[in-house]
Amino acid sequence: MATAWLTTEEMTAWRTYIETYSDLIAAIERDLAAEHGLTLGDYQVFVYLSEAPDRSMRMCDLADLLQLSPSGLTRRLDGLVKAGYVTREPSVDDRRVMLATLTPAGFAALERAAPDHVASVRRHIFDHLDSDQVTAL
């Protein structure tokens, strides 16, 4: 099967996308770190857990949502556990299952960070787009 190489226009679009994506994520990361000492990964953990029943989720499910390996999730949670934002505990229903739970302190950190995070996303992305561009995005 022959490779369908990208056209010049497609290659330019692809490279621009990759570079822009990296720049956007870096800018949003800087804003979260400067204002709240959080990474975007920390924020994602807070969001997923805050939306889960009882603010708790099986670690394997959280790893899947975050597209992390089990060991990657453990590393991601280590600092949040140390800070008192998340707990790791065995499930009462199945002791083989570990749960990650957002603590009240973690939920409070999310509530403090959310307005600044949304403002950062708006400033770096949506303030530069019209409604047709948002739809295309």
Disulfide bonds with the S-S distance in Angstrom:
none
